Amino acid sequence: MPQRIADLLVQRAARSFLGRERELAFLRGVLSAEGPRVVHVFGIAGIGKSSLLEMFSIEAQAQGAIVLRLDCRAVEPTETAFLHALCERSGNPALPLARIADRLAALGAPVVLALDTCEVFRLLDTWLRQNFIPALPDNVRVLLFGRERPLAAWQAEPGWQHLFRTLPLGPLPDEAASALLGRFGVPPEAARRIARGAHGHPLALHLAACAYRERPDLALETTGVEHALDALTRMFLADVGDPLTRRVLEGAAVLRRATVSLLDALFPQLAPGEAFECVRRLPFVECGNEGLVVHDVVREAVARSLRARDPAAYLGYQHAAWHQLRVESASAGRAELWRYTADMLYLIENPVVREAFFPVGTQRLAVEPARGADGAAIARIIESHEGPEAARHLLSWWQRAPQAFSVVRDPHGQAIGLCCKLTPERVAPADLLDDPLTAAWGRHIERSPMPPGQTALLCRRWLSLAQGEAPSDVQAAAWLDLKRTYMELRPMLRRVYLTVRDLLPYAAAAERLGFTVLPDAAVLLDGQRYHSAVLDFGPSSVDGWLAGLAADEIGIRHTPSLLDVEARELVVGARRVALTPLEFGVMAYLAGHEGKAVSRSELLREVWGTRYEGGSNVVDTIVHALRHKLGARADGIETVSGVGYRLRREQ
């Protein structure tokens, strides 16, 4: 029988695959009928998770399995976006979960769904565990590859014990590490010496092999892996003969992902695409659908070095990236918007913000929708910290809107905290008026109405059994779940309301995030004053708010967008001004090319259409009308002599 091409691919891949035979054999077990349905593979950055996934994928496909791989970095962490990405990857139109499950079952063959870099999907962890995976047919296996251990809830819940397994990835054995260096051309004696200093870390071994070519006497101190990687990265950069490549790599290290347009914005003096080509072939740079991604370990080492050595250059790259992201995101579709939001988040180094959306620490606590059986635990938590009147109002929400409650569970599955969050459209108006706190928030909304189609999130209360409303692991887990709700409700989410009795522990972080206290919304219950605070995201919802936070952090004088695209209105301070269709078209085009000169002929072509045969003075007439409506902000539209107009970029 002639050999298949699939067999040749497996053989060639196996020859370059070292030191993970035991782990690979474990993964092969998922293809058997008796194997686990879910395997969580975890290990530190650069330890070889993606290489293991690649080898297993080749083997599984050669055996007739269908492998669907999703890079979680490229998917918005919401249920809708995840299902859309899965349908797109499997060649199906957008379908609900039940229809997706039917399609996968109809394939018959084993289907492996592999989620790479799943640590960025913590916002969806509960939904994956409780809703998505249980709905899958029995021919589907799920592989989760990430840096962090899974939450204890995966193994604590009844039924998961035999279906869920973990696979930790450690360093390569000494023999495999030396053999890997040998494949890169390092002689045996040097390979044994270097392997000890690299701690069997695959990325460190790769960098060491690159450094050895320039430094045959290379010796690594036997310190930790992080120090070895820092040292090897510095050596690699020092040995790069082209100073331009070094400089472009430093710029790319400031970004979450490096696209042609972003790198062109960072290095405008280079020919278009030249900066991209400079770093594309580096050994620690991955070229994917989103652009170039510098390996996390190298990126962090390069960024740390640049920030310490040349903080002005570091900040300059951040500024250029922020402006380019603002321009590109203005015209991004709903499916693409998350990429720009994630890019903007990466510029925000404040852990209060970044941790909220991209948690990196291992979490013990899961947040889940409350179930009927949680009623006694919810009552106990509330009555432990609230007086009779406050407890009555909060427990009445449990009776009337149990779907508004989430519970925080400890590793044993016990409910040790809660969060109640509502949207006004999903509860009866009479219920909102019956609760003095939500009634106060309703009065604030009446005095400061939101544009049609936008909504508010009412975070009625979060409580921990042990610490009440005070900062704690339970509170942090509840706030992380709030961020998931932010993502689900955007771009309609305009405001968040919340209440606390003690403002002081949260004052600094809340002010940093943009919350303001509402003095006239304070409510007295059981002799205790419940303070209210509101966060108004602005017309661009969560994405615009994050852009503003990034601008504040990197020192850009940022003013809110002049254009509310959804409402087709100008936003001038607290004033909103309606636009005619042509006024909106001109303003939207200028906003989409913020900071760039746009010619009158370009505006005529893009706004009026190719068939327009009138004079270009109609553009001047529309711009004059826009400036009149902008009032004090009229200078935002600048005249570019001999060309046309430009919407001024914030400095």
C-alpha angles and dihedrals in degrees: 000000000000118000116256124233087238089060091051090051091053092049094049093046091048092054090059095042116092138175101005101085093119093050092045091052089051091053092049086065093069090070092063122088091241095047127108117278095217129033123184112204114193139173142133122292114288095016093122106266095137092047090052091049091049093051093046091048091054092049094045093050091048087057092053099263121138112232119200112188124193124185103215091206089072097048126080107240096243129107094242095049093046093052090046091052091048092051091048092049092050094046096249131127117252107292138173118256095261092054091046089054090051091051092050092048091051091059089072094195120097111279120205116199108196119191110196123199087014092166088086088059096068089118088065099039096107094046091050092050100041105030117013105043096040088055094056121103120250094257091067125090123189123213118191116196118189148127099254134066114254120261113271090243090078090068100026097063116087113257098025096084096087097031098050126062134173127219116194117201116216132177121302116265114260093253093052092045091053091046091051091052088049090057088056090055101263113142117242098254093048090043092057091048095048095042091063092055093044091055092223090291107152097215091046089051091051092050090045091054090052091048093047092063089064097031112037089175090059114154126176125207113241093243128123125307093253092056091047091051092048091051093046092048091052090049092049093050092046090053095049101107095204112077090196091060090050091051094047091048089054090053092047089051090064090059132074088222131002117227128177091254095047094049090046088054091051093046107031092160091068126080113267110279094009094109091050092053091048093067103024095093099043111125095240097046120097120204111211141153092282095050132262118341118195109215109267095239094051093040093054093047093049093045092049091050094048093046091052096042102038112011091170092059091046091052092045091056090049091051093049091047093049093053093047092048090051091053095047097042091053090072099031119123122236092263093051098041094085091063091058092043090052090047090052091047089055090060089056107084096176104114092214088068105028095045089052092064103021106034111191104177122088109261124210097192130077124203115212139168108273118255128211090255089062093068096099093047091048091051091048093051093048096045091048092064110017129072120239096270095044091045091051093055094046094045089050088062089054088055096044103033111018089161088069091067129089124182129212112224129202121225089276094056096253118143106242100160143020143203127198116199129169141181115216093232093060099054133059115268089229090058091053091052092047092062111068093213098050088041089057090050090049091054090051090052090050091052093044104029121198122230116269113281095025123110144192132233113222109206095196099182145331120199138175121211091229104032106023111209094341122116110279143134088275092053091047091052091049092050090050088056089050089059089055087056090049089057093047094051099043134138088027095049109102106160144019122205123194141166135218133168095213112046098179101079091053102033099097096044094041092051090048089054093048103258116150126196117242105217095188092051097062113123129202114221124169088348091302123116114230109202121208128213132183134204114202109198093195129231093310092056120211095344094055091046091054091048088054093049090051091049091051092049096050095041103255114149095234125189122187117266114278091218129064100199096188093052093034089227138125115245112212109171106297091341124096120199126196119232133211115236092259093046090051092047093053094044093047092050092049090048091051089055097039113175093014128105113247120197124228090240090053091052091048091051097045100037106027095031136239094285095060110117102175128107125285092241088088087073090056090050092053093046090050089053091048092051090050091053092046091058109176089014094054092112088067087086107063127195113234106206114240093003118056133254142331132199103228116246119228114252 
